[in-house]
Amino acid sequence: MPRFAANLSYLFLEVEFPQRFAAAAAAGFRAVEFHFPYAYEPGLLAAAARAAGVEVVLFNLPAGDWAAGERGIACHPGRVAEFRAGVARAAEYARALGCPRLNCLAGLLPPGVAAAAAHATLVDNLRFAAAELGHAGVELLLEPINTRDVPGFLVSRSDEALEIIAAAGADNLRLQFDIYHAQVMEGDLARRLECHLSRIGHIQIADNPGRHEPGTGEINYPFLFERLDRLGYAGWVGCEYQPLSTAAAGLAWLDGWR
């Protein structure tokens, strides 16, 4: 049976971020993930997770100015020092929170930068980050993002991400497979999960269209969850969707999978 983690950047938004750990636990989740922890002291969040009895299983490396529309800086040739400082900051939080994996957002192709140069920068930065995080026993992920929701995102397909991962050549660097993004860009989800499973470090879900909870769109999630069980996937499945109403009201889809 898949193990589900609540994404606290999308779910339980009716309470402040530190209180969402307890809200997730009350809803039956044993694990959480989120986009960024950096607005809070690591000790505060670690205490919230401990009090709620949930594991922190994933968050992102610092990704630039999110409010201004940046979606990662790992492909920016002029911001390598900033990226590397962000790796150190993320590692500090991962240690405090006991988080075993961090996700890298490649970012938008910078204006005036050739795609080849951006890809080369991304590979170098991933190689550096994987080495630094590997010393702490932390896994690094690379996530493709669909270009309908995020136009100009550098890495938008799983095959492309796996080529970059292979070029970086790090044992602790794996693919984050977001089923929603993959459906928008690629489809053929069951086959892609099967083909890529050995290189997938984390899975995320949302339905399409709308990026709402499973059961609201076209993706046959019961079929995919059963397929993951047959394939022996033992990792976490992050619930990174926007509830149609409230998080609690939209959890009926989980009843058969608890």
N, C-alpha and C positions, 0 to 999 in steps of 0.2 A: 504494500500500500504506500503511495507517495507520502512524503513528509512535507507538510506545508508550513511556510514561514509568512507571517503577515508583514507587508511592506508598510512601515509606519509613515512614509512620505505620502501615501495615498489613503490609508485606512485610519479610522478613528480620529479624524481631523477635528471632531467636536471638542477634543481636549488638547491641552498643550503637549508638545512633543514628549517631555519626560514622563507624562502620565499615560502615554500611549502603550508603554510596555505592559502596564497593569491591565489596560483595556484589552490588549491582544491576549493576555493570559486568561482573562475572564471569558473571552470568546472561544477558548479552547486551543489556542495556538501555543506550541512549545518553543517556537523560535520566531525571531523577527529579523528583518532587514530594513534598510532605509538608504536614502540617497547620501546625505552628508550629516556627520555629527558635529561639525567644527564650530558651530555657534554655542556649544555647551562644553563645560569642562568634562574631560573624560571620566573623572571620578564620579561626577554626578550621574552620568549615564550608566556607568558600571553598577552603581548602587541601585538605580532604577531597575536594571535588568535582573540583578540578584534578588531584589525584593519581589519582583514579579515571577521569578523562577523560569525565565525564558533565556534561551541562547541567542546571542547576536551572531548571525551567520554570514552577513555580507553588508558592506557599504562601499561607496565609491572613493577613489582618490580625489583630492581637490581638483576642481574642473574649471577654474577661472571664475569669471564674474557671471554667475548663473542668472541673476536678476537682469543683467544686461543682454542676455541671450547667448552667452558662451556655453558650449556644451562639451568642454574638455579642451586641454591645451597640449596633449601628448604629441600632436602632429605639427606643432608650431616651431619652426626652426629658431625663431628669435626668443623663445621662452623656455629653453632647456633648463636653465638654472632654476626657474620658478617651478617647473615640473619636478625636478629632483628634490627641491625643498619640500614640495608637497608629498612626495613619497615618504620622507622622514616624518612628516607630521602625521600622515595616515598610519604609519607603523606604530607611532606612539599610542594612538587611539586603539589600534588593533590589539596591542599588548594589554591596555587597560580593560578592554571589553572582552578579551578572550576570543576575538573574531578570527577565524581561520582563513578567510579569503577576502580580497579586495578587488574591486572592478575598476578597470581603466577605460575612460571614455576618450576615444581618439580625438574628437573635436571636429569642427567645421574646417573645410579647406580654407586656409588663410588667404585673403586677397593678395594677388601678386605672387603667390607661391605655386610653383609647378607641382602637380600631383605626385610626381616621382620624388621630389625633394621632401614633400610632406610624409610620404610613405617611409622614406629612409629615416627621417627624424623619428617617426613612430617606432620603427623597429629598434633603433638605438635606445630610445627611452624605455621601451618594454624590456629590452635586455638588461638595462641598468636597474629598473624597478624590480624585475624578477630576482636578480642577484641580491639586491638589498633586502627584499622581503624574505627571500629564501633563508637568509641567516636567522630569521626569527621564526621559521617554520610556517610562513604564511604563503598561501597560493595567490597568484595573480591571474585575473581574468581579463579578456578582451571581448567587448560586446558590440555586435553590429546593431545599428539603429536605422530604422526605415527613413527614407528620404521624403516621404509624404508628410510625416509629422515634423521632421527636422531636415528641411532642404539644405543640401550642401554638406551633410555629414559624410566624413571621409570613408568610413567602413560601414557598408550597408548590407552586406550579404555574408552568409556563414562561410562559403568557400573562400571568399576574399580574406576574411578574418583568419581562417586556418592557414592560408598561405603566409600571412604576416607572422602568425605564431610560429610556423616552421622556420621562417627566416630568422626570427629572434633566437631560436634554438635553446630555450630554457625549459628544463624539466618541470618546473612548477608554474608554467604559463599555460592556461587552458581557455577554452571557449565558454563564454556565457551565452546560452541559447535562450533568447526570449521568443516564445512561441508567437506572441502577437506581432512582433517586428518581422519574424520569419514568414508569417502568413501574408503580410502586406507585400513583402519583397519577393518571396520565393514560392510559397505553398509547398505541396508535397511533404507535409510535415512528418508523417510517420516514417517515411523513408529517410528523411534527413536526420531525424532523431536516431534511427538505427545506424545509419552510416557514420554519424559523428559521435556516437555515444562515448567511445573510448577517450575522446578529447574534450568532452563537455565537463565543466567543473560545477556548473550551476544552471538551473532552468528557472525561467520566470513565465508567468501566464497573465493573459487578459484576453477577452474575446474581441472579435472584429465583425462589424465596424463598431466604433465608439470607445474602445478600450475599457469596456465595463466587465463585470464579473462573468465567469463561465456560465453558459446557458442563455446569454442575452444576444448571441450572434451566431455566426456560421461555423465556428470551430467545434468539432465533435470531441469535447474534452473527455467524456467517459471512455471513449475509444482510445484516446492518447494516453490517459492514465493507466488503463489496462495494458497497453503496449509497453509503457515504461516499466510496469511490474514484470512483464514477461522478459523484457530485456535485462532486468536486474539492476535498474538504476537505483542507487542507494543514497543519492544526494538530496538536497533540499529543493523544493519547488516554491519559488517566491511569488506571492500573490500581489503583483504590481499592477493593480487595476483601479479605475475610478468607479466607485459604487454609484449605481443609478440613484440611490437615495442615501441612506446611511450604511456604514460598514456592517453593523449588526443586522440590518434588514436584508442585506444582500448576501448573507452567509448560508442560505438554504442549500446552495449547490454543494456545500461541504458535507451534508448530512450522511451521504453514502460513503464518505472517504475518511471519516474520523477514526 
